[in-house]
Amino acid sequence: MKICCVYILSHLDTNINTNETTATSEAKIKASVLPLGISYIATVIKQSGHDVEIVPFIEGVSYENFIQNIELNIDLFCISITSHDCWLLTQKLLPKLKFNYPYAKIIAGGIYVTLSPKEVMQDKNIDAVCIGDGEKAVINYINILKNNELNKKIDNLFIKQQ
């Protein structure tokens, strides 16, 4: 499967790591702000044999430019939401993801989702939410998607029944 892990950033100091590396500014931003949680999720997905990319969505970037930088044929978006501000940005991004990737599933996780799962689950564009640790849950979710077993129960995961 092709999976895109998205980290939502509501605030960004563009001067992060400016003197520490000769990398491009985009690479500096990616290296500076990606938290361990989404990095662990992406690593576990990759170790399970899937194609995965991590893409930060930064407040102020146009939604169209963000979507153009994502590969075609994505099967699953794993979105990390770590604050209420990030949730507000996510709510604006979700309809655009569903419009451009109508067959892709969207799973949300992160600190904010763990603290407010009912609120996040009410969004019509979210297919599943992960509460707490997601490394095992996301792999199990990928497997049930591949096997079309969406009624199967998974620890730490709530799946909308279509």
The 8 nearest C-alpha neighbors of each residue, nearest first, counted from 0:
[[1, 49, 74, 50, 2, 73, 75, 141],
 [2, 0, 50, 73, 74, 51, 49, 75],
 [3, 1, 51, 75, 73, 76, 74, 50],
 [2, 4, 76, 52, 51, 53, 77, 5],
 [3, 5, 77, 53, 76, 78, 52, 54],
 [6, 4, 78, 54, 55, 53, 77, 79],
 [5, 7, 55, 79, 56, 78, 54, 8],
 [6, 8, 56, 85, 55, 80, 57, 5],
 [9, 7, 57, 10, 56, 58, 85, 6],
 [8, 10, 58, 85, 84, 57, 7, 11],
 [11, 9, 8, 58, 12, 57, 84, 85],
 [12, 10, 13, 8, 9, 57, 58, 32],
 [11, 13, 14, 15, 10, 28, 32, 16],
 [14, 12, 15, 11, 28, 17, 24, 16],
 [13, 15, 12, 17, 16, 18, 11, 28],
 [14, 16, 13, 17, 12, 31, 28, 27],
 [17, 15, 19, 18, 14, 27, 31, 20],
 [16, 18, 14, 15, 19, 20, 27, 24],
 [19, 17, 16, 20, 21, 15, 14, 27],
 [20, 18, 16, 17, 21, 27, 22, 15],
 [21, 19, 22, 18, 17, 16, 27, 23],
 [20, 22, 23, 19, 18, 17, 27, 24],
 [23, 21, 20, 26, 27, 24, 25, 19],
 [22, 24, 26, 25, 27, 21, 20, 28],
 [23, 25, 27, 26, 28, 22, 17, 13],
 [26, 24, 28, 27, 23, 29, 22, 30],
 [27, 25, 29, 23, 28, 24, 22, 30],
 [28, 26, 24, 30, 25, 29, 31, 22],
 [27, 29, 31, 25, 26, 30, 24, 32],
 [30, 28, 26, 31, 27, 32, 33, 25],
 [31, 29, 27, 28, 32, 26, 33, 16],
 [32, 30, 28, 29, 27, 33, 15, 16],
 [31, 33, 29, 30, 34, 28, 11, 8],
 [32, 34, 29, 31, 30, 35, 38, 6],
 [35, 33, 36, 32, 37, 38, 6, 31],
 [34, 36, 38, 37, 39, 33, 40, 32],
 [37, 35, 39, 38, 34, 40, 109, 79],
 [36, 38, 40, 39, 35, 41, 34, 79],
 [37, 39, 35, 41, 36, 40, 42, 34],
 [40, 38, 42, 36, 37, 41, 35, 43],
 [39, 41, 37, 43, 134, 38, 42, 44],
 [42, 40, 44, 38, 39, 43, 45, 37],
 [43, 41, 39, 45, 44, 40, 46, 38],
 [42, 44, 46, 40, 45, 41, 39, 47],
 [43, 45, 41, 47, 42, 46, 49, 40],
 [44, 46, 42, 49, 47, 48, 43, 51],
 [47, 45, 43, 48, 44, 42, 49, 41],
 [48, 46, 44, 45, 49, 43, 138, 42],
 [47, 49, 45, 46, 44, 50, 0, 43],
 [50, 48, 45, 0, 47, 44, 51, 1],
 [49, 51, 1, 2, 45, 0, 48, 52],
 [52, 50, 2, 3, 1, 45, 49, 41],
 [51, 53, 3, 4, 54, 2, 50, 41],
 [54, 52, 4, 5, 3, 55, 51, 41],
 [53, 55, 5, 4, 6, 52, 56, 3],
 [56, 54, 6, 5, 7, 57, 53, 8],
 [57, 55, 7, 8, 6, 54, 5, 58],
 [56, 58, 8, 60, 55, 59, 7, 9],
 [59, 57, 9, 60, 8, 10, 56, 88],
 [58, 60, 57, 61, 9, 62, 56, 10],
 [61, 59, 58, 57, 62, 65, 64, 56],
 [62, 60, 64, 63, 59, 65, 58, 66],
 [61, 63, 65, 64, 66, 60, 92, 95],
 [62, 64, 66, 61, 65, 67, 95, 60],
 [65, 63, 67, 61, 66, 62, 68, 60],
 [64, 66, 62, 63, 68, 67, 61, 60],
 [65, 67, 63, 68, 69, 64, 62, 96],
 [68, 66, 64, 65, 69, 63, 70, 62],
 [69, 67, 66, 65, 64, 70, 54, 63],
 [70, 68, 66, 67, 71, 65, 3, 54],
 [71, 69, 72, 68, 73, 67, 3, 66],
 [70, 72, 73, 69, 100, 67, 1, 99],
 [73, 71, 74, 70, 1, 100, 103, 102],
 [72, 74, 1, 71, 2, 75, 103, 70],
 [75, 73, 103, 1, 2, 0, 72, 104],
 [76, 74, 104, 2, 103, 73, 105, 3],
 [75, 77, 105, 3, 4, 2, 78, 106],
 [78, 76, 4, 106, 107, 5, 105, 3],
 [77, 79, 107, 5, 4, 6, 76, 108],
 [78, 80, 109, 6, 108, 107, 5, 7],
 [81, 79, 109, 111, 85, 86, 82, 108],
 [80, 82, 110, 111, 109, 85, 79, 83],
 [83, 81, 85, 111, 84, 80, 86, 110],
 [82, 84, 86, 85, 87, 111, 81, 80],
 [85, 83, 87, 86, 82, 9, 88, 81],
 [84, 86, 82, 88, 9, 83, 87, 7],
 [85, 87, 89, 83, 84, 88, 80, 90],
 [86, 88, 84, 90, 85, 89, 83, 91],
 [89, 87, 85, 91, 86, 90, 92, 84],
 [88, 90, 86, 92, 91, 87, 93, 85],
 [89, 91, 87, 88, 93, 92, 86, 94],
 [92, 90, 88, 89, 93, 94, 87, 95],
 [91, 93, 89, 95, 90, 94, 96, 88],
 [92, 94, 96, 95, 90, 91, 89, 124],
 [95, 93, 97, 96, 92, 98, 124, 91],
 [94, 96, 98, 93, 92, 97, 99, 62],
 [97, 95, 93, 99, 98, 94, 100, 92],
 [96, 98, 101, 100, 94, 95, 99, 93],
 [99, 97, 95, 96, 101, 100, 94, 93],
 [98, 100, 96, 97, 101, 95, 66, 94],
 [99, 101, 97, 103, 102, 98, 96, 73],
 [102, 100, 97, 98, 103, 99, 96, 104],
 [103, 101, 100, 104, 74, 97, 73, 75],
 [104, 102, 74, 75, 100, 101, 73, 105],
 [103, 105, 75, 126, 76, 74, 102, 106],
 [106, 104, 76, 125, 126, 75, 77, 107],
 [105, 107, 127, 77, 128, 126, 125, 78],
 [108, 106, 78, 128, 77, 79, 129, 127],
 [107, 109, 129, 79, 112, 128, 80, 78],
 [110, 108, 80, 79, 81, 112, 111, 113],
 [109, 111, 81, 113, 112, 114, 80, 82],
 [112, 110, 81, 114, 82, 113, 109, 80],
 [111, 113, 116, 115, 108, 109, 114, 110],
 [112, 114, 130, 110, 111, 115, 116, 131],
 [113, 115, 111, 112, 116, 110, 130, 109],
 [116, 114, 112, 118, 117, 113, 111, 119],
 [117, 115, 112, 119, 118, 113, 120, 114],
 [118, 116, 120, 119, 115, 121, 112, 114],
 [117, 119, 121, 116, 120, 115, 122, 112],
 [118, 120, 116, 121, 117, 122, 112, 115],
 [119, 121, 117, 122, 118, 116, 125, 128],
 [122, 120, 119, 118, 123, 117, 125, 116],
 [123, 121, 120, 124, 125, 119, 118, 90],
 [122, 124, 125, 121, 120, 126, 94, 93],
 [125, 123, 122, 93, 126, 94, 97, 105],
 [126, 124, 105, 123, 122, 127, 106, 120],
 [125, 127, 105, 159, 106, 104, 158, 124],
 [128, 126, 158, 106, 157, 125, 159, 107],
 [129, 127, 107, 157, 106, 156, 108, 130],
 [128, 130, 156, 108, 155, 107, 133, 131],
 [129, 131, 113, 155, 156, 108, 112, 128],
 [130, 132, 113, 133, 155, 129, 109, 110],
 [133, 131, 134, 130, 155, 129, 136, 135],
 [132, 134, 136, 135, 137, 129, 131, 40],
 [133, 135, 40, 136, 137, 132, 43, 138],
 [136, 134, 138, 137, 133, 139, 132, 43],
 [137, 135, 133, 139, 138, 134, 140, 155],
 [136, 138, 140, 139, 135, 133, 134, 141],
 [139, 137, 141, 135, 140, 136, 142, 44],
 [138, 140, 142, 136, 137, 141, 135, 143],
 [141, 139, 137, 143, 142, 138, 136, 144],
 [142, 140, 138, 144, 139, 143, 137, 145],
 [143, 141, 139, 145, 140, 144, 146, 138],
 [142, 144, 148, 146, 140, 145, 141, 147],
 [143, 145, 147, 141, 142, 146, 140, 148],
 [144, 146, 142, 143, 147, 141, 148, 0],
 [145, 147, 143, 144, 148, 142, 149, 141],
 [148, 146, 144, 143, 145, 149, 142, 150],
 [149, 147, 143, 146, 150, 151, 144, 145],
 [150, 148, 151, 147, 143, 144, 160, 158],
 [149, 151, 148, 152, 160, 158, 143, 147],
 [150, 152, 149, 148, 153, 143, 158, 140],
 [153, 151, 150, 154, 156, 157, 149, 158],
 [152, 154, 156, 155, 136, 151, 139, 140],
 [153, 155, 156, 136, 152, 157, 135, 129],
 [156, 154, 130, 129, 131, 136, 153, 157],
 [157, 155, 129, 154, 153, 128, 130, 158],
 [156, 158, 128, 127, 129, 159, 155, 153],
 [159, 157, 127, 126, 160, 156, 128, 149],
 [160, 158, 126, 127, 161, 157, 120, 125],
 [159, 161, 158, 150, 149, 126, 127, 157],
 [160, 159, 126, 149, 158, 150, 123, 127]]
